[in-house]
Every structure is written in C-alpha cells, then in structure tokens.
Amino acid sequence: MKLVHEPIQVELGDNGLPTSYRWRDRDWPVLSVLDRWALQSKWWTKAGTEKRDYVLVEAQGMDGADCRVGIDLAGDGWELAKVLM
C-alpha cells in the first residue's frame, strides 16, 4: 500500500461513480468500483463535521492494483488517497 494524497481529475458516470481519472498526466480508466464508504472525523463532537466519501476502484494499467479514490464533501475536490498493490 502506498499513501499518495494527490489531487486528481475524475470523470463520473450517470450513477455518480468514477469511470476514469487523470493522475500524473495520465488517464486511468476505471474497470470496476469495488466498494464505497464514508468516514467522519470526531463525529462525537459538534465541531467534528469533516466527512469524506471514498470509492475503492480497480483501474486499468495499474498492474492489478486497486486505488482508493476520495472526495471531500466540503468541495476541495477529488484526491487519490492510496494505491493498494
């Protein structure tokens, strides 16, 4: 597993899920969406409103690696969070 946390551009399908993304000047087609979930930090406090949605995808050309792609609901955009090899 490699932590990345770099911004990416994401193309979405009609269902709102990624169909491809652009990272390091290369396009990565999404073969399948394996999972999706949300994390909320410090949910037990009133100030703990940071929530991030994540999508785990299998991307073509990553030598069979799965990529964890996240979006910040606050509007900061998509980022590639991790590459799981």
JOZI-V463523 format. One record per residue. RES is the residue in one small letter. PHI is phi as a letter, one per 20 degrees, with the letter a starting at -180 (* if undefined). Layout:
RES PHI
RES PHI
//
This chain:
m *
k c
l f
v d
h l
e d
p f
i c
q d
v c
e e
l d
g e
d f
n e
g n
l d
p f
t d
s a
y b
r d
w b
r l
d m
r c
d e
w c
p f
v e
l e
s a
v e
l e
d a
r b
w b
a c
l c
q c
s e
k l
w g
w e
t d
k f
a f
g e
t d
e f
k c
r c
d e
y c
v c
l e
v c
e d
a d
q f
g n
m e
d l
g n
a f
d e
c c
r e
v d
g c
i c
d e
l f
a f
g o
d f
g n
w e
e b
l e
a e
k b
v d
l d
m d
//
